[in-house]
Amino acid sequence: MAEQWISTKASPSLSGRKSRNTTPEVDLRRALHAMGARFRLHRRLGPECAPDFVLPRRRIAVWVDGCYWHSCAEHGRRKAFEGPNADLWTAKMERTRERDAIAVRQAESLGWTAVRIWEHDVRADPSAAARRVLAGQ
């Protein structure tokens, strides 16, 4: 197994991805704001818990998960990674899933309702996604 990332053709494209204020995240925030909800961005709730945004009055912590990076069953990667970084990619995706679970547990232990919503749900209908967030689902 390689212990260090090896540069490939896809490297520049993948390293330049935004992690904050992505289009689905902004679309969801706009829909929530239109419904009268107010939120705070990127508020750290604990050492391993940094939601994309929180609705403090309702004590809801929200993460908008990208289908690829968070391994969506419907739109995530379907085949094994290939190439010189395959083992590193597999480990990275597993760490992401573990980190997601830890963040949810930590938010809930602090009395917050944790809502993880898929990027594809927001893209399909931001208003419906916003209603799910307000319902704490």
Residue pairs with C-beta under 8 A, 6 or more apart in sequence:
1 87
1 88
2 84
2 85
2 87
2 88
5 11
5 85
5 88
6 84
6 85
8 83
8 84
8 85
17 69
20 42
20 52
22 64
22 66
22 119
23 123
24 64
24 66
24 119
24 122
24 123
25 52
25 53
25 64
25 122
27 122
27 123
27 126
28 62
28 64
28 117
28 122
28 126
28 129
28 130
28 133
29 39
29 53
30 126
31 126
31 127
31 129
31 130
32 39
32 55
32 130
32 133
32 134
33 39
34 127
34 130
35 127
35 130
35 131
35 134
37 55
37 58
37 130
37 133
37 134
38 55
38 56
38 57
39 53
39 54
39 55
39 56
39 62
40 53
40 54
40 56
41 52
41 53
42 50
42 51
42 52
42 53
43 50
43 51
43 53
43 54
43 56
44 50
45 51
45 54
45 61
45 106
45 107
45 110
45 112
46 106
46 107
46 110
47 106
48 99
48 102
48 103
48 106
49 61
49 102
49 103
49 106
49 107
49 110
50 103
51 61
51 62
51 63
51 103
51 107
51 114
52 62
52 63
52 64
53 62
54 60
54 61
54 62
54 112
55 62
55 133
55 134
58 113
58 134
58 136
59 111
59 112
59 113
60 112
60 113
60 115
60 133
60 134
60 136
61 107
61 112
61 113
61 114
61 115
62 115
62 116
62 117
62 133
63 100
63 103
63 114
63 115
63 116
63 117
64 117
64 118
64 119
64 122
65 72
65 100
65 116
65 117
65 118
65 119
66 119
67 74
67 75
67 76
67 118
67 119
67 120
68 75
68 76
68 77
69 93
69 96
70 76
70 96
70 97
70 100
70 118
71 77
71 93
71 96
71 97
72 118
72 119
72 120
74 118
74 120
75 118
75 119
75 120
77 93
80 86
80 90
81 87
81 89
81 90
100 116
103 114
104 114
104 116
107 113
107 114
108 114
113 136
115 132
115 133
115 136
115 137
117 129
117 132
117 133
121 128
121 129
121 132
122 129
